[in-house]
Amino acid sequence: MRLMTSIRIPVAVAYGDGIGPEIMKATLFVLEEAGANIEWIPVDIGEKIYLMGHPTGITQEAWGIIRETRAFLKAPITTPQGGGVKSLNVTIRTTLGLFANIRPCVSYAPFVETKHPGMDVVIIRENEEDLYMGIEYQQTPHMCHSLKCISREGSTKIIRYAFTYARNYGRKKVTCFTKDNILKFSDGLFHHVFSEIAKEFPDIENEHLIVDIGSAKLASTPQKFDVLVLPNLYGDILSDVAAEIGGSVGLVGSANIGDKGAMFEAIHGSAPKKAGQGVANPSALLLSAVLMLSYLGENIVAERIHNAWLKTLEKGIHTYDIFLPGKSTRLVNTEEFAKAVVDCLGEKPDILPPASYQKQSKTISVPHNLLHTSSKRECIGCDIYVYAKEDAAGFLARASSLQYHLFALEAIFNRGVRVWPEGYPETHCLEQWRLRFLSVGKHEVSQKQIVDLLAYVVEEGLSVIRTEYLFRIGERLGYSSAEA
């Protein structure tokens, strides 16, 4: 029996590249048969748009459709390799302000092979900042530079979202992973905000782990985790790891949530080598669509589909990626799997926990106005990056003699290591150098005085490739230590 009302919700849909069209066709078939009240509005994005000369992989017409609809269901797309092309996934998330990426990673033992039965972890990933801002430079022929940017506002949004999600969905603990023992400013800020916001949720247990040992514990004992909140890069990597621990990346959907819209997509790629064979598992995209239905308030249909999908797994009707002789009962292709799910509509699993969606969507509203501060900011110096091909001894002899009346040369670095004063000859140096100048007495200086310092360095024959102002924020120095 199909459940249908006269009201249909407009949703943009992109069929994607590679296996995308096949798994999208299967997904939409299940949704239509289950009675989803959706008006599908197709948009063209991805590889063919890149090849038409659009470096973003999306046209203004497609932007208009996506922005005018209630949600966006997207199959995997292929991003051309090489410079000059930005990931379309990142572009959509950041342009539309989809700051929260939610990826439920669940094991389905004994029907899908896993070493960790009972795993049920939700990874909530910051979606707009970190290295995924894609700000990179090649400063010399042999040195590249990428900016890792983490803000207090971005951290506040995603961390408060994670705690609110845990409370709304009956989760007991939120765990934060960072690398703030090394990245003391960027990851340090994320950890600091986590500690602040955790105090607002005394009913939710909280913990912080360094990302390397945290990853090891996630791989060995995922049952000890409930909700994870992570900066962008760690969240992307560890959600794939968690998905594989649970059974397969082909079984994990995701939601990208913002204040004014949402996008739903599988976490896996377009797998072009499998395209056209009809063997791809549509489960990740189908479960993403289930998340979308719940977001849109279509909870009855979401529950029907999710339970039918679970029942299909229990019956052992599996695609090649999760098929196990002796455990699976029937090997099916993409289309056959979708039909098997449809045949199970109205049923619930007997062994796996059934899916349950409340009648009302659990909308998470997170206040996050731009944060202002009363802390005073004073410029007290400048790091000047230069390009020099000469050997270390020759460069240090020349550069260490630089003197400018308002500033003192405090240190010279190569690849983050202090090589002057008191450097060591064993340090291997490359062609990019960083000169740290601080104002005498660390007093505040003007931008004009920094520009004059820069002009002096250029006049002395050094090739400047980048500058970074050094600030004192309140009583705290806003830059990394000069210690090696």
N, C-alpha and C positions, 0 to 999 in steps of 0.2 A: 504493500500500500504506500503510495506516495503522499507525503504531507505537503500541501501547497496552499498558499493564500494568494490573494490578488495583488499584494504588495511585493514588489521585487526590488532588491537592494542593488544599486549599481556598483560593480566591482571591475576594476581594470585587470586584464589578464594578459600576460606575455608568455607565449609558447616557448621562447628561448631557443637555444642552439643544441647541437649534439643530440643527446637523448631527450632533451626538453620537450619537443612536440609529442613524443610518444607517451611520456609519463603525465603530461598535462592533459592529453586526450583521455587517458585512463582515469585521472582524478576527476575531471569534469563529468565524466560518465557516471561515476559513483555519486557525486554530489547531486546531479540531476535526478537520478533514480531514487535518492534518499529524500527528495523533496526540498532541497535548498532553494530558498526564495531569492535567487540571485539573477541579476541581469548582467551577463558577461559582456564586457566591452573590450575588444582586443586592441593591443598596442604593439607596435613593432619596435623592438630595441635589440641591442646586441650586435653580433658579428656582422650581419649584412648592413647595419647602419654604420658601423665603423668603416666597412669597405666602401660605402658610398661617400666617405670623406668627412664624416662627423667624428671628431676625435673623442667625444664623450660617449658615443654609442647610443645616443638618444636624441630625438628631434624635439623641437618646440611643440609640435602637435601632440606628441606622446606625453610631454610634461603636462600639457593642458588636461588631457584625459585623466592622467594619474591624480592630479591635484583636485579634479572635480568629483571623483568617485569616492566611495566610503572606505575602500581598501584596495590593495594591489596584491594580486597573487602572481608570483613570478617563478617560472621554471629556470633552471640553470642557464647561464649564458656563457659564451666563449669570449674572453678578452684577448685580443691579439698580443703576442709577446713583443717585447722591445720598448724602447724609449718613446715618449711622446703620447702614450695612450694610458689613461687612468682607468682604474677599475670602475666599471659602471655600478657595481654593488655599493662601493664606497660613495660614489657620487650621489646616488639616490638617497642613501641613509643620511648623509650630511646635509644635502640640499633641503630635504623635507624635515630635518630635525628629528629623525628617528633615533633617539638617544639610547634606547634600551633594546638589547638583543636578548631574547629569551630562548633557551635551548633545553628542553627536557630530555634527559638521557636516562633511559630505563632499560633494564634487562628483562627478557621474556622467557626465562628458563621455565621448564625444560625444553621449550619448543624452538628456541633459538640458542645456539651454542654460546656459552659464556662461562668464564671462570668465577663470575661474581653474581650468582642468583640473588635477587632481592635488591639490587642496585636501583636507586631512584633519586637522581640528583638533577637539580635545575641549575643550569649555569646562566647567570645574568651578566652580560658583557657590556661594558661601555662602548658606544657605537660611533662616536664622533671625533674622538681625539687620539692621542698617542701617536705612534709612528704612522698610523693609517691616514693622518692628514696629508701624507704624501709630499711633504716639503723636503726636497732633496737637491743637492748641488754637487757637481764635480768641480772641485776647486783647483786641482792640479791634474796632470796626466795620469797620476797613479793614486789619487786620494779622493774619496767621495764622502759626502756629509749628509746625514738625515736628521731632521729635527724631531725629537720626542716631546710633545707638548701635552701637559696635563694641567687643567685649571681647577680651581676650587669650585667654581660653579658646575663644571661638568662632572666632577667627582661627587658633589653633593646630590645632583640629580639622580645619578645611577645608584648610589649607595642607599639613598632614601627610598628609591624605587624597590631595591632588593629587600629591604626590611619590611616595607609595606606589603610587597608580594608575599613574603613569608607569613606575615600576620594574616592576610586575607585568605591564604590557601592552607592554613593550618600547619605550616612548616615550623620546626622547632629551633633551627640554628642557621645562622648566616656566617660563612667563612670568607675571609678576604685573603687573596694571594697578591703579594707584590715582591719586588726585589729592592726594598728600600735600604738594605744593608750596603748596597752599591750605589743605587740611584737615589741619593738621599733627598734631592729636591723634588723630582717629579713623582716617583713612587712614594717617596716620603710624605708628600702632600696627600696622596690618595689614602695612605694608611692613617694619617692624622685625621682626615675627614671621617674615615670609617669609625675611628675611636670616638669621635665627637657624636656622630649620629647614633651609634650603638646605645648611648646613654638615653636616647629618646624612646627606646624599645626594650624596657627591662624584662618584658615577657619573652623575648627572643634571645637565646644563647648566641654569643658571638665569639669568634676567634680569628686570629691573623696568623698566617704562615708565610715564610719565605717561599717564593714560587717553585724553587727547585725541590726542596724537601716536600712541599705541598703536592707537587705533581707526582712524586714518588709514592706518597701516601694515597693519593687518588687512584693510582694504578694498582696498588696492593690491597687497599681496604676502602673501596668507594662507599661501602655501606656506612662509614663513619661520617659522611658528608650529607648535607641536606640541600642548602642553597649556597652556591658560590657566587661571589661578586668580584669581578676582575677588570683591570684596564683592558683596552681593546686588543692588543696583540696577544697577551696571555689568554684572554678569553676565547679568541679564535682558535688558537692551537689546542687548548685544553678541552674545548667542547668537542673537537674531532677525536681527541684521545679518549674522552669519556664515552663518546658514541661507539667507538670500536671496542672499548672495554665491555660495554653493555651488549654488544653483538654485531653492530654494523652501522657505519655512517648512513647507510641506506634506509635506516629505520628512525631517523631523527629529523623532525621538522623544526622550524624556528619562526619566531615572530619578531618583527622590528617595530617598536612602538614609539610614537611621538605624541606631542600634544594635539596635533592637527591631522594625524593620519597614521597609517600602518602598512607595512609590507610583510608578506608571508612567503617563505621560500624554503626549499630543502637546503641542508647545509653542505651537500656534496656538489661537485662540479658537473660540467656538461658531458664528460666522458665521450668525446667524439669518436673514439675507436669502437665504441659499442653502438653508435648511432645506426638506426635503420635495421637492426637485428631483432627488435621486438622482445628483448630479453631483460631490459632494465626493470628494476624494482621501483614501482611508483609510490612506495609507502611513505618516504620522507616528504614528498610533496603532498600526499593525501593527508598526512598528519599535520602539515603546515596549514592546509585548508581547514582542518578541524579546529585548529587554534583560531583561524580567521572567523569561522562561524561563531565561535564563542565570543570573540571580540565584537561581532556584529549583533550579538544578542540571540543568535539562532542556536540556543543551547540544546533543544530537543533533537534537532537534526545532527548537531555535533556529537551528542551522546550516541545516537543510533549508529552513525558511521564508525565511531571509534570502537564501539562494542562489536560491530560486525567485523571490523578489521582484526580485533583480538581473537574473535571466534575463528576467523580464517587461519590465523597462525596456529591456533589450537588443533585445527583439523589437519595440520601438516601440509597445507597447500602453500607451497613456497616457490619463489623465484630462485634462479641459479645461485645468487650471492649468499643465500642463507640455507640452501638445500643441503640436507645431510642424509645420506643413505642409512636406513635403519631407524631414523627419527622422523624425517619428512615422509609424507605419504604420496605426494603428487608434485612433480616438477611442472611449473606453468610459465608461460610467457607473460608479458606486460598486460596484454588485453585479457587473457584468461584469469589473471590474478584479480583484476578489477571486477570481472564478472562473478568471481567467487565471493568477493566482498559484498556485492549486490545481493547474491543469493543468501547471504547471512544477515541481511538487514532485518531487524526485529529480534535477533538472537543476542544472547550475552555469553561471555566465556564461562566455562565451568571451573577452571583451575586458576587462570590468571585473574587478578583483581579487575572487576568491571569498571569501566569509566563512568564517572558521574559528574554531570555539569548542573550547577544550580540554575534555577529558572531565571535568575537575573545575572547578567554578566558582572564579573568582579572588576569593574573599572578602577584603575589605580590613578588617582590624581595626586601629582607631586608638585607642590609649590617650589619654584626655583627662580625667583627674580634675580636679576644681575646683582651680585654681591659687591657692595661698596665697602671701603675700609678707611679708617681714620689714620692708619699708619703713615708716617712720613716716609717719602721715597727720595733718597739723595744719591746722585751720581758722584762716585768718588774715584773713578778710574776707567780703564778700558783694556780689554784683551784685543791685541792686534795680531791677526793671522797673516803670515807671509809665506811666499813660495821661494825656495832657494835650493838649487841643485848641488851646491858645493858640499864638501864633507863637513861633518859635525864640528871638528876642531876649527876649521876656517870660519864657519858661520858664527859659532859662539864667540870667537875672538872679535869678530866684526860687530855683531849685534850687542854684545854685552857692554860695549863702550858707549852706547846711545845714552845721551843725557838731555833732558829738556827741563827748563827751569821750574815749571809748576809740578812736574811729575818725576817719580823715581821708578826705574826699571826694577821690579821686584823679583821676577823669575822668567825663565824661558822654558817652554815645555815642548815635547815632541810626543805625539800620540797619547797625551794625557799624563806623561811622566815628566817630572821636573828634571831638566838636564843642566840647568844653571840657576843659581850657584850650587856647588856641592853635588854635581852630577857624577855619574860613574861611566867609565869608558865602555863597559859591557852593554850599555843600553843601545839598542839598534834604532837608528834615527832615519826617518823618511824625509821627503822634500817639503812637508808642511810643518811650519813652526808657529808657536803661539807665544807672543811677548805680552807679559802682564805689566802694565803701568798703573801705579796708584798715585793719587795726588799726595803731595808732601803733607804729612800729618793726617791723611785720610779725610781732608776737608772736602766739602761739596764743591764741584766744579760745574761750569756751564757747558752746553753743547758746543758753543763756539770755541771754548778752550780744548775740548776733545778734538774738534776739527783741526785746530792749529797743531795739536800733537800729531795727528795723522799726517798732516802736510809735512811736518818735520821728518817723520819716518820715511816718507816717500822721497823727500829731498836727499836723504842719506843713502838712497839707492836701493831700498828694499821694495820688493814687489808685494803690495798689500792685496790680499784676496778676500778678507772678511774682518769685520770688527764686532765686538760684543761689549756693550757698556756694562760697567760693574756698579751695582746699586747697593746701598744700605737701606733695608726696609725696617723702619723703626729702629730697634737696637740690634737687629740681626743682619749679618752679611748675606747678600742675595747671590752668592756665587761660590763655586767649589773651592776648596782649600788649595793653597800652593804647595802643600806637602806632597812629596812623592808617594 
